Amino acid sequence: MTASMQAIAIRGGQGPAEALHVETRARPTPGPGEILIRVHAAGVNRPDIVQRAGKYPPPPGASDILGLEASGEVAIAAGRWQVGDKVTALLGGGGYAEYATVDARHALAIPKGLDFIQAAGLPETIFTVYANVFEDGALKAGENFLVHGATSGIGVAAIQMAKAAGAKVIATARGAEKAAAAKRLGADVVVDTTHEDFSAIAKANGGVDVSLDMVGAPVFAGTLAALNPRGRIVYISHLGGESITVPIRTLMQKRALLTGSMLRPRKADEKARLAREIERVVWPWIEAGKVMPIIDKVFTLSEAAAAHAFLESGAHTGKVMLKI
């Protein structure tokens, strides 16, 4: 190992995609209970874009380098890991670099049959979906699951995981091509919101027990209208607007639950608990072929600016990745 590494920095500290560039950094040193990963691939996610814009600073102690998920080989071991083990990990930051440190408990063995690029596309989406849909949303077999933004990285994981758990999936997408992609991923009902009323279609198909929403304000009224008694709406973002007016009477009548969460600020022990649950529940789904990372496009580390621009365009279906 060298004492330095190549990593992506943001020129001026924040800015547009073009502000991303490669610079030489000191290789990070793992602290107690941490491993050092020689990174082979990293996922590009919406929170990276928000951080680049200066609106999502890393939590205390986390790397200022972008990147919330990565895969590679263990270079310095800790916990259950040995040097050379192939892992994928949920990071607090630091994935857009040749080396990254992470709490050993937040790393998972790469599932059988997956390469580094596929594996790096798992943690941010799988952790988010599991925590929000299966824990906070308490989705169960036989229930109806509505996911907005079905062809995003989160959306494609949510469709597959909900189907693996035995739920019926209603998915929304914009445009015929994205609607067709959601159908291929296993969604039972797909709504093209450019010309169809998702709320009416959801109600006609048994209503909604759990909704995973990253759109926010524009779809709240329709989602609530389609919600079944004791239904749950779970927010993970608000790309279309963050302010909603809640009709309390309707909420009471339906005994509905509105909730939401962020993954990155969670405490280390909580992320470790999630990792153990995901290894127990979701990893067998992946190894059985029920859940697979869907990779749209792969960029090199030096092409990080182009990767961000592509993700911001909304043209992707599934994950955008960096090969390092």
Residue frames as qw, qx, qy, qz and C-alpha x, y, z in Angstrom:
[[0.000, 0.886, 0.464, 0.000, 0.00, 0.00, 0.00],
 [0.358, 0.415, -0.033, 0.836, 1.09, 3.52, -0.72],
 [0.184, -0.358, -0.514, 0.758, 0.69, 6.37, 1.77],
 [0.269, 0.335, -0.031, -0.902, -1.42, 8.34, -0.70],
 [0.377, 0.379, 0.841, 0.079, -4.42, 7.62, -2.91],
 [0.074, -0.164, -0.425, -0.887, -6.56, 9.09, -5.65],
 [0.045, 0.523, 0.758, -0.386, -9.93, 10.43, -4.53],
 [0.093, 0.652, 0.476, 0.583, -12.69, 12.70, -5.77],
 [0.199, -0.380, -0.371, 0.824, -12.84, 16.21, -4.32],
 [0.179, 0.836, 0.512, 0.087, -15.28, 19.07, -4.86],
 [0.408, 0.245, 0.033, 0.879, -13.63, 22.17, -6.27],
 [0.170, -0.433, 0.011, -0.885, -14.58, 25.09, -4.04],
 [0.165, -0.033, 0.783, -0.599, -16.20, 22.78, -1.49],
 [0.462, 0.474, 0.690, -0.295, -19.54, 22.68, -3.30],
 [0.209, 0.478, -0.355, -0.776, -20.94, 23.22, -6.75],
 [0.814, 0.337, -0.106, -0.461, -22.29, 21.57, -9.93],
 [0.983, 0.019, 0.164, 0.085, -21.24, 18.17, -11.22],
 [0.638, 0.659, -0.174, 0.359, -18.34, 19.79, -13.06],
 [0.245, -0.826, 0.395, -0.318, -16.80, 20.72, -9.69],
 [0.917, -0.284, 0.281, 0.005, -15.85, 17.07, -9.11],
 [0.514, 0.714, -0.473, 0.055, -12.23, 16.28, -9.86],
 [0.926, -0.125, -0.263, 0.241, -9.51, 13.78, -8.92],
 [0.018, -0.854, 0.407, -0.323, -6.94, 14.80, -6.36],
 [0.625, 0.146, -0.694, 0.327, -4.26, 13.05, -4.31],
 [0.577, -0.674, 0.099, -0.450, -5.14, 12.47, -0.66],
 [0.089, -0.437, 0.843, -0.300, -3.44, 10.74, 2.23],
 [0.556, -0.152, -0.790, -0.208, -4.59, 7.15, 2.57],
 [0.572, -0.590, 0.092, -0.563, -6.97, 6.93, 5.58],
 [0.206, 0.254, -0.878, 0.350, -5.94, 5.04, 8.68],
 [0.598, -0.447, -0.583, -0.320, -8.58, 2.82, 10.31],
 [0.300, -0.540, 0.447, -0.647, -9.48, 3.53, 13.91],
 [0.243, -0.123, 0.903, -0.331, -10.39, 0.97, 16.58],
 [0.529, 0.340, 0.716, -0.302, -12.85, -1.58, 15.24],
 [0.529, 0.717, -0.059, -0.450, -12.50, -0.33, 11.66],
 [0.779, 0.076, 0.491, 0.382, -11.21, -2.02, 8.52],
 [0.081, 0.621, -0.354, -0.695, -9.43, -0.49, 5.55],
 [0.756, 0.420, 0.501, -0.025, -10.90, -1.45, 2.19],
 [0.190, -0.258, 0.566, 0.759, -9.00, -1.33, -1.10],
 [0.530, 0.517, 0.351, -0.574, -11.97, -0.02, -3.07],
 [0.326, 0.049, 0.780, 0.531, -12.81, -1.56, -6.43],
 [0.076, -0.493, -0.595, -0.630, -16.24, 0.02, -6.98],
 [0.009, 0.270, 0.512, -0.815, -18.54, 2.59, -5.40],
 [0.134, 0.663, 0.722, 0.147, -22.18, 3.49, -5.82],
 [0.043, 0.126, 0.065, 0.989, -23.36, 6.95, -6.89],
 [0.143, -0.577, -0.794, 0.122, -26.46, 8.04, -4.99],
 [0.039, -0.835, -0.328, -0.440, -28.77, 11.03, -4.63],
 [0.532, -0.816, -0.094, 0.205, -27.34, 11.97, -1.21],
 [0.645, -0.135, 0.223, 0.718, -23.95, 12.40, -2.92],
 [0.220, 0.572, 0.379, 0.693, -25.50, 15.00, -5.22],
 [0.352, -0.878, -0.261, -0.194, -27.10, 16.80, -2.28],
 [0.675, -0.573, 0.040, 0.462, -23.78, 16.79, -0.40],
 [0.542, 0.171, 0.308, 0.763, -21.96, 18.10, -3.48],
 [0.006, 0.730, 0.347, 0.589, -24.47, 20.98, -3.54],
 [0.136, 0.306, -0.455, 0.825, -23.60, 21.83, 0.06],
 [0.588, -0.352, -0.045, -0.727, -26.93, 20.73, 1.54],
 [0.945, -0.253, -0.147, -0.143, -26.00, 17.42, 3.20],
 [0.067, 0.744, -0.622, 0.233, -22.79, 17.70, 5.20],
 [0.669, 0.045, -0.734, 0.107, -21.17, 14.48, 6.43],
 [0.682, -0.695, -0.183, -0.132, -21.88, 13.57, 10.05],
 [0.252, -0.842, 0.464, -0.114, -19.18, 14.25, 12.68],
 [0.583, -0.418, 0.691, 0.085, -16.19, 11.99, 12.20],
 [0.800, 0.402, 0.439, 0.070, -17.12, 10.87, 8.68],
 [0.490, -0.060, 0.422, 0.761, -14.92, 11.41, 5.64],
 [0.261, 0.644, 0.067, -0.716, -15.63, 14.53, 3.58],
 [0.058, 0.211, -0.790, -0.572, -15.11, 12.43, 0.43],
 [0.713, 0.096, -0.074, -0.691, -18.35, 11.48, -1.31],
 [0.559, 0.174, -0.790, -0.181, -19.56, 7.89, -1.45],
 [0.613, -0.351, 0.380, -0.598, -21.89, 6.02, 0.90],
 [0.940, -0.021, 0.321, -0.115, -21.26, 2.48, -0.36],
 [0.293, 0.700, -0.629, -0.172, -18.29, 0.60, -1.76],
 [0.991, -0.081, 0.104, -0.020, -16.92, -2.85, -2.37],
 [0.363, 0.747, -0.544, 0.118, -13.39, -4.19, -2.43],
 [0.819, -0.010, -0.520, 0.242, -10.82, -6.22, -0.55],
 [0.582, -0.812, -0.020, 0.032, -9.88, -5.88, 3.10],
 [0.534, 0.634, -0.358, 0.430, -6.41, -4.31, 3.32],
 [0.048, 0.307, -0.686, 0.658, -6.25, -3.88, 7.11],
 [0.516, -0.335, -0.756, -0.224, -8.43, -6.27, 9.09],
 [0.216, -0.194, 0.558, -0.777, -10.54, -6.01, 12.24],
 [0.728, 0.022, 0.257, -0.635, -13.49, -7.86, 13.76],
 [0.859, 0.084, 0.496, -0.092, -14.45, -10.97, 11.82],
 [0.670, 0.735, -0.078, -0.069, -12.56, -9.97, 8.67],
 [0.757, -0.287, 0.346, 0.473, -9.20, -11.15, 7.33],
 [0.025, 0.635, -0.399, -0.662, -6.88, -9.39, 4.91],
 [0.026, 0.129, -0.835, -0.534, -8.01, -10.22, 1.38],
 [0.242, 0.468, 0.817, -0.235, -11.67, -10.82, 2.23],
 [0.012, 0.274, 0.492, 0.826, -14.02, -9.49, -0.43],
 [0.045, -0.522, -0.670, 0.525, -16.61, -7.20, 1.15],
 [0.006, 0.598, 0.358, 0.717, -19.23, -4.59, 0.44],
 [0.336, -0.338, -0.553, 0.683, -19.90, -1.92, 3.02],
 [0.072, -0.896, -0.382, -0.213, -22.21, 0.89, 4.08],
 [0.516, 0.074, -0.183, 0.833, -20.08, 3.99, 4.56],
 [0.117, -0.807, -0.353, 0.458, -20.56, 7.31, 6.29],
 [0.326, 0.910, -0.164, -0.197, -18.51, 8.74, 3.41],
 [0.327, -0.646, 0.641, 0.254, -15.29, 8.08, 1.55],
 [0.818, 0.208, 0.536, 0.012, -16.34, 5.70, -1.21],
 [0.598, 0.799, 0.004, 0.063, -15.10, 7.80, -4.15],
 [0.108, -0.820, 0.562, -0.025, -11.47, 6.88, -3.46],
 [0.611, 0.353, -0.708, -0.018, -8.95, 4.08, -3.80],
 [0.377, -0.082, -0.823, 0.417, -9.15, 3.30, -0.08],
 [0.449, -0.551, -0.096, -0.697, -11.87, 3.75, 2.52],
 [0.086, 0.094, -0.851, 0.509, -12.25, 2.97, 6.21],
 [0.613, -0.343, -0.315, -0.638, -15.43, 1.63, 7.78],
 [0.585, -0.342, 0.566, -0.469, -16.69, 0.12, 11.01],
 [0.045, 0.207, -0.961, -0.177, -16.02, -3.61, 10.57],
 [0.312, 0.314, 0.819, -0.365, -19.61, -4.33, 11.60],
 [0.461, 0.642, 0.126, -0.599, -20.97, -2.36, 8.63],
 [0.258, 0.465, -0.726, -0.437, -19.29, -4.61, 6.07],
 [0.867, 0.094, 0.375, -0.315, -20.83, -7.74, 4.58],
 [0.468, -0.177, 0.764, 0.408, -19.32, -10.54, 2.54],
 [0.372, 0.323, -0.416, -0.765, -20.02, -10.14, -1.17],
 [0.822, 0.124, 0.401, -0.386, -22.89, -12.51, -2.04],
 [0.555, -0.083, 0.754, 0.342, -21.98, -15.53, -4.14],
 [0.491, 0.523, 0.620, 0.318, -22.09, -14.86, -7.86],
 [0.118, 0.979, 0.164, -0.026, -21.73, -11.07, -7.70],
 [0.645, 0.323, -0.091, 0.686, -18.75, -9.05, -8.89],
 [0.331, -0.263, -0.322, 0.847, -17.36, -5.94, -7.20],
 [0.129, -0.129, -0.228, -0.956, -19.48, -3.52, -9.23],
 [0.531, -0.432, -0.602, -0.412, -22.73, -5.36, -8.52],
 [0.582, -0.405, -0.590, 0.387, -21.85, -5.73, -4.85],
 [0.227, -0.095, -0.187, 0.951, -21.06, -2.03, -4.44],
 [0.293, -0.270, -0.347, -0.849, -24.59, -1.25, -5.60],
 [0.518, -0.396, -0.756, -0.055, -26.17, -3.08, -2.66],
 [0.347, -0.249, -0.628, 0.651, -25.60, -1.38, 0.72],
 [0.110, 0.082, 0.129, -0.982, -27.20, 2.06, 0.40],
 [0.545, -0.096, -0.417, -0.722, -30.32, 0.74, -1.33],
 [0.618, -0.201, -0.759, -0.023, -30.71, -2.52, 0.59],
 [0.267, -0.187, -0.608, 0.724, -30.17, -0.93, 4.00],
 [0.235, 0.034, 0.028, -0.971, -32.59, 1.89, 3.13],
 [0.609, -0.131, -0.521, -0.584, -35.34, -0.39, 1.85],
 [0.559, -0.202, -0.783, 0.183, -35.01, -2.90, 4.66],
 [0.173, -0.158, -0.522, 0.820, -35.05, -0.27, 7.41],
 [0.284, 0.121, 0.030, -0.951, -37.93, 1.72, 5.96],
 [0.626, -0.007, -0.495, -0.602, -40.15, -0.85, 4.26],
 [0.700, -0.124, -0.703, -0.014, -39.70, -3.93, 6.44],
 [0.365, -0.194, -0.626, 0.661, -38.97, -2.38, 9.83],
 [0.125, 0.196, 0.231, -0.945, -40.69, 1.04, 9.95],
 [0.529, 0.094, -0.336, -0.774, -43.32, 0.10, 7.35],
 [0.496, -0.098, 0.800, -0.323, -43.70, -3.48, 8.69],
 [0.636, 0.322, -0.409, -0.570, -44.53, -4.86, 5.21],
 [0.566, -0.146, 0.791, -0.183, -45.78, -8.44, 5.37],
 [0.065, 0.038, 0.895, 0.439, -46.54, -11.19, 2.87],
 [0.056, 0.580, 0.809, 0.079, -49.93, -10.69, 1.26],
 [0.024, -0.777, -0.256, 0.575, -49.97, -6.91, 1.70],
 [0.528, 0.744, 0.271, 0.307, -50.03, -4.31, -1.09],
 [0.513, -0.505, 0.084, 0.689, -46.88, -2.24, -1.49],
 [0.410, 0.885, 0.186, 0.120, -46.73, 1.04, -3.44],
 [0.586, -0.378, 0.160, 0.698, -43.35, 2.42, -4.49],
 [0.325, 0.933, 0.075, -0.135, -42.97, 5.81, -6.14],
 [0.106, 0.822, -0.540, -0.148, -39.95, 6.34, -8.37],
 [0.962, -0.066, 0.243, -0.108, -39.83, 2.68, -9.31],
 [0.852, 0.430, -0.074, 0.290, -36.78, 2.80, -11.59],
 [0.079, -0.858, 0.428, -0.272, -34.47, 4.62, -9.18],
 [0.354, 0.340, -0.832, 0.258, -31.80, 2.60, -7.40],
 [0.313, -0.062, 0.691, -0.649, -34.04, 2.46, -4.34],
 [0.718, 0.210, 0.037, -0.662, -37.09, 1.65, -6.43],
 [0.710, 0.301, -0.600, -0.211, -35.65, -1.35, -8.24],
 [0.194, 0.190, -0.869, 0.414, -34.41, -2.80, -4.95],
 [0.426, 0.021, 0.494, -0.757, -37.77, -2.15, -3.26],
 [0.771, 0.205, -0.252, -0.548, -39.74, -3.92, -6.01],
 [0.631, 0.248, -0.735, 0.017, -37.57, -7.03, -5.83],
 [0.077, 0.150, -0.794, 0.585, -37.41, -7.16, -2.03],
 [0.561, 0.042, 0.305, -0.769, -41.16, -6.69, -1.62],
 [0.809, 0.208, -0.382, -0.396, -41.82, -9.48, -4.14],
 [0.456, 0.259, -0.815, 0.247, -39.30, -11.73, -2.39],
 [0.133, -0.062, 0.696, -0.703, -41.21, -11.15, 0.85],
 [0.050, 0.385, 0.920, 0.058, -44.52, -12.14, -0.76],
 [0.160, 0.585, 0.313, -0.731, -46.13, -8.71, -1.19],
 [0.485, 0.668, 0.500, 0.263, -48.09, -7.39, -4.18],
 [0.364, -0.358, 0.098, 0.854, -46.23, -4.47, -5.77],
 [0.319, 0.871, 0.366, 0.081, -47.78, -1.37, -7.33],
 [0.545, -0.277, 0.154, 0.776, -45.11, 0.83, -8.91],
 [0.300, 0.915, 0.191, -0.189, -45.19, 4.33, -10.39],
 [0.567, -0.160, 0.380, 0.713, -42.86, 5.50, -13.14],
 [0.270, 0.761, 0.017, -0.590, -42.71, 8.35, -15.63],
 [0.367, 0.567, -0.551, -0.490, -42.92, 7.23, -19.27],
 [0.942, 0.131, -0.109, -0.289, -43.61, 4.00, -21.10],
 [0.628, 0.448, -0.593, 0.231, -39.97, 2.86, -21.10],
 [0.045, -0.373, 0.700, -0.608, -39.56, 3.18, -17.35],
 [0.759, -0.094, 0.250, -0.593, -42.97, 1.62, -16.74],
 [0.899, 0.257, -0.331, -0.127, -41.92, -1.38, -18.83],
 [0.380, 0.444, -0.694, 0.420, -38.68, -1.66, -16.85],
 [0.402, -0.294, 0.557, -0.665, -40.61, -1.72, -13.58],
 [0.900, 0.071, 0.011, -0.430, -42.82, -4.48, -14.97],
 [0.752, 0.377, -0.530, 0.105, -39.79, -6.55, -15.97],
 [0.086, 0.431, -0.695, 0.568, -38.45, -6.21, -12.43],
 [0.247, -0.210, -0.931, 0.167, -41.56, -7.93, -11.12],
 [0.260, 0.116, 0.319, -0.904, -44.05, -5.19, -10.24],
 [0.265, 0.389, 0.881, -0.047, -47.59, -6.57, -10.41],
 [0.219, 0.875, 0.431, 0.037, -49.19, -3.24, -11.36],
 [0.454, -0.142, 0.119, 0.871, -47.29, -0.40, -13.04],
 [0.155, 0.889, 0.395, -0.174, -48.63, 3.12, -13.43],
 [0.471, 0.264, 0.195, 0.819, -47.23, 5.53, -16.00],
 [0.141, -0.685, -0.445, 0.560, -47.85, 8.79, -14.16],
 [0.091, -0.167, 0.332, 0.924, -47.44, 10.86, -17.32],
 [0.407, -0.100, -0.437, -0.796, -51.00, 9.91, -18.28],
 [0.601, -0.338, -0.712, -0.130, -52.46, 7.62, -15.58],
 [0.442, -0.661, 0.182, -0.579, -53.92, 8.28, -12.13],
 [0.369, 0.240, -0.854, 0.275, -51.88, 6.16, -9.74],
 [0.305, -0.092, 0.618, -0.719, -54.29, 6.65, -6.86],
 [0.770, 0.166, 0.010, -0.615, -57.32, 5.39, -8.80],
 [0.722, 0.310, -0.610, -0.105, -55.38, 2.43, -10.17],
 [0.143, 0.256, -0.826, 0.481, -54.03, 1.55, -6.72],
 [0.518, -0.005, 0.464, -0.718, -57.52, 1.64, -5.22],
 [0.816, 0.258, -0.210, -0.473, -58.84, -0.54, -8.06],
 [0.692, 0.291, -0.653, 0.102, -56.11, -3.08, -7.25],
 [0.731, -0.380, -0.540, 0.174, -56.85, -3.49, -3.56],
 [0.297, -0.942, 0.032, -0.151, -55.46, -0.27, -2.13],
 [0.463, 0.571, -0.503, 0.455, -52.13, 0.34, -0.41],
 [0.781, -0.554, -0.264, 0.119, -50.89, -1.09, 2.89],
 [0.557, -0.577, 0.139, 0.581, -47.36, 0.35, 2.73],
 [0.518, 0.831, 0.078, 0.184, -46.01, 3.14, 0.52],
 [0.636, -0.346, 0.116, 0.680, -42.33, 3.98, 0.09],
 [0.285, 0.915, 0.265, 0.105, -42.15, 7.60, -1.04],
 [0.559, -0.257, 0.101, 0.782, -39.19, 9.63, -2.25],
 [0.189, 0.547, 0.436, 0.690, -41.31, 12.12, -4.22],
 [0.138, -0.215, -0.449, 0.856, -43.10, 13.88, -1.38],
 [0.259, 0.366, 0.306, -0.840, -45.71, 16.61, -1.71],
 [0.419, 0.224, -0.445, -0.759, -47.03, 16.00, -5.25],
 [0.537, -0.050, -0.798, -0.268, -48.14, 12.42, -4.51],
 [0.045, -0.057, 0.764, -0.641, -49.18, 12.70, -0.86],
 [0.575, 0.119, 0.220, -0.779, -52.91, 13.29, -1.37],
 [0.755, 0.235, -0.456, -0.408, -53.21, 10.46, -3.89],
 [0.404, 0.193, -0.858, 0.251, -51.23, 8.06, -1.72],
 [0.211, -0.005, 0.657, -0.724, -53.32, 8.85, 1.35],
 [0.676, 0.162, -0.034, -0.718, -56.54, 8.43, -0.66],
 [0.755, 0.220, -0.580, -0.213, -55.43, 4.94, -1.78],
 [0.067, 0.358, -0.819, 0.444, -54.23, 3.92, 1.68],
 [0.623, -0.334, -0.680, -0.192, -56.01, 1.02, 3.34],
 [0.603, -0.747, 0.017, -0.279, -57.01, 1.08, 7.03],
 [0.736, -0.586, 0.269, 0.206, -53.87, 0.98, 9.21],
 [0.762, 0.541, 0.038, 0.353, -51.76, 1.78, 6.14],
 [0.556, -0.635, 0.109, 0.525, -48.24, 3.19, 6.42],
 [0.514, 0.828, -0.018, 0.223, -46.55, 5.91, 4.35],
 [0.727, -0.479, 0.121, 0.476, -42.78, 5.94, 4.74],
 [0.341, 0.936, -0.084, 0.016, -40.70, 8.86, 3.49],
 [0.804, -0.225, 0.152, 0.529, -37.05, 8.60, 2.48],
 [0.305, -0.050, 0.226, 0.924, -36.85, 11.82, 0.44],
 [0.236, 0.760, 0.452, -0.401, -38.94, 14.70, -0.90],
 [0.428, -0.022, 0.479, 0.766, -37.65, 15.32, -4.42],
 [0.060, 0.574, 0.573, 0.582, -40.91, 16.93, -5.51],
 [0.237, -0.631, 0.036, -0.738, -41.48, 19.04, -2.40],
 [0.344, 0.037, -0.810, 0.473, -41.17, 18.64, 1.35],
 [0.241, 0.050, 0.448, -0.860, -44.27, 20.43, 2.70],
 [0.260, -0.315, -0.834, -0.372, -47.64, 18.69, 2.87],
 [0.460, -0.250, 0.215, -0.824, -51.03, 19.49, 4.38],
 [0.167, -0.040, -0.981, 0.088, -52.30, 16.54, 6.39],
 [0.570, -0.366, -0.241, -0.695, -56.08, 16.08, 6.72],
 [0.132, -0.299, 0.812, -0.484, -56.13, 14.87, 10.31],
 [0.745, 0.064, 0.309, -0.588, -59.69, 13.55, 10.07],
 [0.833, 0.380, -0.347, -0.204, -58.72, 11.24, 7.19],
 [0.286, 0.464, -0.777, 0.316, -55.64, 10.15, 9.09],
 [0.408, -0.178, 0.667, -0.598, -57.81, 9.27, 12.08],
 [0.836, 0.203, 0.066, -0.506, -60.43, 7.48, 9.98],
 [0.808, 0.405, -0.425, -0.033, -57.80, 5.30, 8.33],
 [0.769, -0.594, 0.213, 0.099, -55.68, 4.91, 11.47],
 [0.747, 0.588, -0.118, 0.288, -52.82, 5.73, 9.13],
 [0.655, -0.594, 0.120, 0.451, -49.16, 6.09, 10.03],
 [0.482, 0.842, -0.123, 0.211, -46.84, 8.67, 8.46],
 [0.686, -0.615, 0.245, 0.302, -43.15, 8.18, 9.14],
 [0.645, 0.720, -0.176, 0.186, -39.74, 8.50, 7.52],
 [0.723, -0.591, 0.191, 0.302, -36.05, 8.31, 8.22],
 [0.377, 0.809, -0.451, -0.015, -32.51, 9.02, 7.10],
 [0.970, -0.027, -0.182, 0.157, -29.89, 6.28, 7.04],
 [0.553, 0.513, -0.325, 0.571, -26.60, 8.15, 7.19],
 [0.161, -0.641, 0.366, -0.655, -27.06, 9.86, 10.60],
 [0.887, -0.371, -0.176, -0.210, -27.97, 6.62, 12.41],
 [0.436, -0.722, 0.530, -0.086, -25.64, 5.52, 15.18],
 [0.263, 0.483, -0.824, -0.136, -22.96, 2.93, 14.47],
 [0.280, -0.035, 0.912, -0.298, -24.60, 0.32, 16.69],
 [0.631, 0.447, 0.360, -0.522, -27.90, 0.72, 14.85],
 [0.552, 0.609, -0.443, -0.358, -26.23, 0.30, 11.46],
 [0.038, 0.346, -0.935, 0.064, -24.46, -2.81, 12.81],
 [0.492, 0.180, 0.737, -0.427, -27.81, -4.24, 13.90],
 [0.656, 0.578, 0.017, -0.485, -29.26, -3.55, 10.46],
 [0.322, 0.565, -0.726, -0.222, -26.28, -5.23, 8.79],
 [0.199, -0.128, 0.953, -0.190, -26.86, -8.41, 10.80],
 [0.578, 0.398, 0.533, -0.472, -30.57, -8.44, 9.92],
 [0.561, 0.657, -0.254, -0.435, -29.88, -7.82, 6.24],
 [0.133, 0.441, -0.882, -0.094, -27.32, -10.62, 6.18],
 [0.331, 0.070, 0.890, -0.307, -29.90, -12.92, 7.76],
 [0.525, 0.545, 0.512, -0.407, -32.92, -11.93, 5.65],
 [0.490, 0.785, -0.083, -0.369, -31.84, -10.31, 2.38],
 [0.037, -0.587, 0.762, 0.272, -28.53, -12.03, 1.55],
 [0.452, 0.091, 0.887, 0.023, -30.34, -15.39, 1.05],
 [0.534, 0.720, 0.338, -0.286, -32.74, -13.64, -1.36],
 [0.225, 0.810, -0.424, -0.336, -29.77, -12.34, -3.35],
 [0.180, -0.392, 0.887, 0.162, -28.02, -15.71, -3.44],
 [0.495, 0.325, 0.799, -0.103, -31.29, -17.33, -4.55],
 [0.202, 0.167, 0.566, 0.782, -31.59, -14.83, -7.43],
 [0.036, -0.754, -0.656, 0.025, -34.74, -13.16, -6.06],
 [0.078, -0.972, -0.029, 0.222, -33.01, -9.81, -5.57],
 [0.748, 0.143, 0.202, 0.616, -30.29, -8.57, -7.90],
 [0.141, -0.656, 0.033, 0.740, -28.50, -5.23, -8.22],
 [0.574, 0.690, 0.398, 0.191, -29.57, -3.57, -11.47],
 [0.401, -0.488, 0.204, 0.748, -26.61, -1.63, -12.88],
 [0.491, 0.824, 0.240, -0.148, -27.45, 0.96, -15.52],
 [0.538, 0.772, -0.178, 0.289, -24.09, 2.57, -16.25],
 [0.788, -0.441, -0.013, 0.429, -20.51, 2.32, -14.98],
 [0.263, 0.926, -0.163, 0.216, -18.05, 5.23, -14.98],
 [0.702, 0.121, -0.401, 0.576, -14.40, 5.40, -13.98],
 [0.422, -0.617, -0.357, 0.560, -13.31, 7.40, -10.93],
 [0.231, -0.203, 0.191, 0.932, -12.08, 10.22, -13.17],
 [0.154, -0.331, -0.596, -0.715, -15.55, 10.34, -14.75],
 [0.125, -0.416, -0.745, 0.506, -17.32, 11.09, -11.45],
 [0.183, 0.346, 0.050, -0.919, -18.64, 14.40, -12.82],
 [0.406, 0.064, -0.638, -0.650, -20.24, 12.61, -15.76],
 [0.294, -0.254, -0.915, 0.108, -21.71, 10.02, -13.38],
 [0.018, 0.424, 0.518, -0.742, -23.35, 12.76, -11.30],
 [0.299, 0.278, -0.246, -0.879, -24.69, 14.49, -14.41],
 [0.380, -0.059, -0.834, -0.397, -26.18, 11.21, -15.64],
 [0.202, -0.368, -0.837, 0.350, -27.85, 10.51, -12.29],
 [0.093, 0.417, 0.273, -0.862, -29.22, 14.05, -12.13],
 [0.268, 0.112, -0.539, -0.790, -30.71, 13.67, -15.62],
 [0.661, 0.056, 0.485, -0.570, -33.06, 10.98, -14.32],
 [0.660, 0.405, -0.469, -0.425, -32.39, 8.80, -17.37],
 [0.106, 0.335, -0.925, 0.141, -31.12, 5.86, -15.33],
 [0.858, -0.249, -0.213, -0.395, -32.88, 2.64, -14.39],
 [0.910, -0.245, -0.222, 0.251, -31.22, 1.17, -11.33],
 [0.583, -0.695, 0.070, 0.415, -27.73, 2.04, -10.13],
 [0.457, 0.834, -0.222, 0.217, -24.99, 4.32, -11.42],
 [0.873, -0.407, 0.051, 0.264, -21.53, 3.09, -10.41],
 [0.132, 0.878, -0.459, -0.024, -17.88, 4.10, -10.28],
 [0.969, 0.046, -0.110, 0.218, -15.19, 1.56, -11.13],
 [0.213, -0.922, 0.320, -0.035, -12.00, 2.31, -9.21]]
